[in-house]
């Protein structure tokens, strides 16, 4: 009810007429604002209040909730990749992946960055058998997500149009690590549910 009253008040301010009549110089000397300046200030304030009261984009809220869930998992387990959650969720979404996949691989491969590849920089994913380094963790996230999503023409035949389990079995075949896919999926479930819409609704 308070928000509705505020919006009505703001709307009333927005229709204040902007006075264009000239104001005597004496009124300015007496410390009075010209009416047209006053009206413009009120309109600017009203526009700002309306913008402040606009409902946030649900898609942005859900993406943020996913990033927060990843960071919460990293923080709970004292993992160095804390702070990259939103980047992981964003790149997963950009490449058509489960939002938890990139994070869970990092946990399985390097305990969230604790034991990342030693011979190359910023590779917490075991990418390229630890022979490929990256400019930053964010760069690594972009490249790994792009490849897993089948969006790199050079590796698309491994990952394109596959389920999460199939992607993981291509990433690390059962012949090398027998239960790799199942282990990563277990971590994904620990990070959060695949559908964050219900979780977000419960927390609001």
Secondary structure by P-SEA (a helix, b strand, c coil): caaaaaaaaaaaaaacccccccccaaaaaaccccaaaaaaaaaaaaaaaaaaaccccaaaaaaaaaaaaaaaaaaaaccccccaaaaaaaaaaaaccccaaaaaaaaaccccccccccccccccccccccccccccaaaaaaaaaaaaaccccccccccccccaaaaaaaacccccccaaaaaaaaaaaaaccccaaaaaaaac
